[in-house]
Amino acid sequence: MLHASGADGSALPTERHQLTGVLRSRLADRRVLVVTDDVNDSERVFDLLPGSPSCAVLALHREYRPDLVSVHGARSFSLNLLSQKESEEVLTAVLGRVPETLCRTAVTELVALCGRLPLAPRIAAGHLAGRP
C-alpha cells in the first residue's frame, strides 16, 4: 500500500509500527477506502486503519470477528450467500451473457463450486471471459 501511495521504497523504515505510521501519514489528507479480504488476523487490519476520518476500511471475513468490534470499534454486517439465480446473474453481468457453449448444467455446477459466495462467480466469470 505504501508503494501504491507513491512512497519511495528505498526510504521506508523496516519496523512494522514505523511502517504503520508512514502509511497513516501518507493517507491523512486523502479520501481512501481500503478493502481487505479473508481477514484472519485483526492486528493486521489495525495496521491498515487510517488516522483520518476521510478514510475507511472494509475488512471482509467469513467469521464474526468480535475483536474488531470490541477493540477497534468496527461495525459488523452479515451478508447472506447469493441465491442460485443471483449467482447466475453475476456470471451473466461479467460475461455479458452466458456463452452458448456453457450449458445449463455447467452453469449450475459452476455456481455450486463457487459456494454462492459473492466474489467467487465474478472471478470465475473473469477466467471464462479470458478463455472461452
C-alpha positions in Angstrom: 0.0 0.0 0.0 2.9 2.3 0.7 4.3 1.8 -2.8 0.8 2.4 -4.3 0.6 5.7 -2.3 3.8 6.9 -4.0 6.2 6.2 -1.2 9.8 5.7 -2.1 10.6 2.1 -1.2 14.2 2.8 -0.6 13.4 5.3 2.2 10.9 3.2 4.1 11.6 2.0 7.6 11.8 -1.7 8.4 9.9 -1.8 11.7 6.2 -2.7 11.4 5.0 0.1 13.8 7.0 2.7 11.8 5.6 1.5 8.5 2.1 1.9 10.0 2.9 5.4 10.9 4.2 6.2 7.5 1.1 4.8 5.9 -1.2 6.8 8.2 0.6 10.0 7.5 0.5 9.4 3.7 -3.2 8.7 3.8 -4.0 11.6 6.2 -5.0 14.1 3.6 -6.7 11.7 1.2 -10.1 10.1 0.8 -9.3 6.4 0.7 -11.3 3.2 1.1 -9.1 0.2 2.0 -10.7 -3.2 1.2 -9.2 -6.3 2.7 -10.5 -9.8 2.1 -10.4 -13.0 4.2 -9.3 -11.3 7.3 -7.9 -13.8 9.7 -5.7 -11.5 11.9 -7.3 -8.5 13.4 -3.9 -6.9 14.2 -3.1 -6.8 10.5 -6.3 -4.9 9.9 -5.3 -2.5 12.7 -2.1 -1.7 10.9 -4.2 -0.5 7.9 -6.6 1.7 9.9 -6.0 5.3 8.7 -5.7 8.0 11.3 -8.0 10.3 9.3 -11.9 10.4 9.3 -11.7 10.8 5.5 -10.5 7.2 5.1 -12.3 3.9 5.8 -11.5 0.2 5.9 -13.8 -2.6 4.8 -12.5 -5.9 6.2 -14.2 -8.9 4.7 -14.2 -12.2 6.5 -16.3 -15.3 6.7 -16.5 -15.5 10.5 -17.6 -12.9 13.0 -14.6 -11.0 14.4 -15.7 -9.7 17.8 -12.2 -8.3 18.5 -12.6 -5.9 15.6 -15.9 -4.7 17.1 -14.9 -4.5 20.7 -11.3 -3.4 20.5 -11.3 -1.3 17.3 -14.9 0.0 17.3 -15.8 -1.6 14.0 -19.3 -2.2 12.8 -20.3 -5.7 11.8 -22.6 -6.6 8.9 -23.7 -10.1 7.9 -24.3 -10.9 4.3 -26.2 -13.9 3.1 -24.9 -16.2 0.4 -26.2 -15.5 -3.1 -29.1 -17.5 -4.3 -28.6 -19.7 -7.4 -30.3 -17.1 -9.5 -28.2 -14.2 -8.1 -25.0 -16.2 -8.7 -26.0 -16.8 -12.3 -26.8 -13.1 -12.7 -23.3 -12.2 -11.5 -21.9 -14.6 -14.1 -24.1 -13.0 -16.8 -23.2 -9.5 -15.8 -19.5 -10.1 -16.1 -19.7 -12.2 -19.3 -22.3 -10.0 -20.9 -24.3 -13.2 -21.4 -23.7 -16.8 -20.6 -21.9 -18.3 -23.6 -23.9 -20.9 -25.6 -21.0 -23.3 -25.1 -21.6 -23.1 -21.4 -24.6 -25.4 -21.0 -27.2 -25.1 -18.2 -25.7 -27.9 -16.2 -22.3 -26.3 -16.4 -23.7 -23.0 -15.1 -25.4 -24.8 -12.2 -22.3 -26.7 -11.4 -20.0 -23.6 -11.6 -22.3 -21.7 -9.2 -22.2 -24.7 -6.8 -18.4 -24.8 -7.0 -18.3 -21.1 -6.2 -20.2 -21.8 -2.9 -22.7 -19.0 -3.8 -20.1 -16.5 -2.4 -20.5 -13.0 -3.8 -17.0 -12.7 -5.3 -16.3 -16.2 -6.5 -18.7 -16.2 -9.5 -17.2 -12.9 -10.6 -13.7 -14.3 -10.5 -14.8 -17.5 -12.3 -16.6 -15.4 -15.0 -13.4 -13.4 -15.4 -11.5 -16.6 -16.1 -14.2 -17.7 -18.6 -14.2 -14.4 -20.4 -10.4 -14.7 -20.9 -10.5 -18.3 -22.1 -13.9 -19.1 -23.6 
